Amino acid sequence: MSGGARYDLPTIEAETAPWWEAARRGELLVRRCGGCGRAHLYPRPFCPTCWSEDVSWEQAAGTGTLYTWSQVHANDLPPFRDRVPYLAAIVDLDEGPRLETTIVGATEADLTIGMRLKVDFSDVGEVTLPVFRPA
């Protein structure tokens, strides 16, 4: 890819900047609703359950369980083609929300639905991404 946008990096906006800044510090955040008490991700200015705008950031424990995964063997988009195979996963955070991520420090044979995971962070230059590994 010559010039142009990087498709592998998120667009950081004012609403999501605190989440990305926390990740750079090695912290995982969720949004908590002051109305119904539920936590949510992705970060947004209202609660997706009750629509309250009384939401605030809180530090997550950084632990959860494996909901599902897929080992990716082919991805033609740069830079993902240089990363295959990798383990794409969905993790149920202990706070409640599900997070799309990747699993590191394990092989596909090591994974089981419901296994305990803990957050780690991968610095990819412009951003730091939360990834998970076996607890």
N, C-alpha and C positions, 0 to 999 in steps of 0.2 A: 504494500500500500504506500503510495507516495503522497506525502502531504495530507491534508484533510483531517477529518475527525478520527479519533481513536474509538473504535466500536467496543473495545474491551474495558473501557473505563466509564464509571457512572458520571452523570452530569450532577455536579454539586450545586444545589440551590440554597437560598437563605433558609428554607424550612428544614433541609437535611444537613446543613453544615455542622451543627452540633454533634450529630451522629458520626460523621466522618472525622471530626476533630477528636472525638473520644476514641475512635478506633485507632487513630494515629498514636494516642497515649496508651493503647493496650486495654481499653475499656469498651464494654459492650453496653449500649443503652437501649431501652425500650421507652415507648410513650405510655403513660398511665392516665386513665380517665378519672377525673375527680367526681364525675357524676355517677357512673356505674361501677367504677373500680377496676375495670378490665384493662389489661395491657395490650398494646398492639404494635405491629410493624407492618408495613413500611411506615416511616414517620410521616404524619400528616397533621394538619392543624385542627382536626376534629376526631371524635371517637367514631369508628366505623360501626359500633354496636348501637349506641344511643344518640349519636350525632351531637353530643355536647362538645363545646369548644373549650371546656375546662380540662385541658390535657397538659401534662408536664413530663419532662424527662426524668428517668430514674436509671440508676446503674443496675444492670441485670447481673445475676449470679454468674453467668457465662457457662452454665451447664444445661444439659437437656438430653433428650433421647432421640435416637435415629428413627425417623418416620419412614423414609424410603430413600433409595439411592439408585444410581445408574452409572455403570462404568462407561465413559465416553471413549470410543476408539477412533472416531473420525470427526474432525471439525475443520472445515476448510477456511474458516475465518481467521485472519491473523489477529493476535498472536496465538490463538488457541491451538492451531495445528502443531505448534512446537511443544505443547503441553500434554498431548495425548500419550498414553491413556491417563485420564484423571477421573476422580470419583465425584460426580455431581450428587448433591444430597439435599434433602429437606429435613431439618431438625426441629423438633418440638422443644422450644425453650421451657425451662421450669416455670417461667412467668406466664406461659400460655401461648404466645404467638409462635407461628412457624416461620423459619428463616431458610431461604434458599442459600446454599453455601457449597463448599467442597470439603471433602474429608482428606486429611493428610496424616502421615504416620501410620498408615494401615494399607492392607491390600483388600481387594474385594472379598477374598476368602475369609478375612477377619471380621467382616461386618455381619450383624444380625439386627433385624427389626427390634427396636426397643432398647438397644444397647446404650449405655451411658456414654456421653461425650462431653468434652470441655472445649471452650473456645481457645483459639490461638489466633495469631494475626500474621498476615503475609503482606509485607511492604512491596508494592509493585511500582514504586516511583512516586507518581502524583497522588496516590491514595494508598491507604492501608486497608486490606480486606479482612473481615473476620472469616476464619476457617475453623474447622473442628477436627479434633483428634480423639481417639479412645481415652476415656477417663482413667 
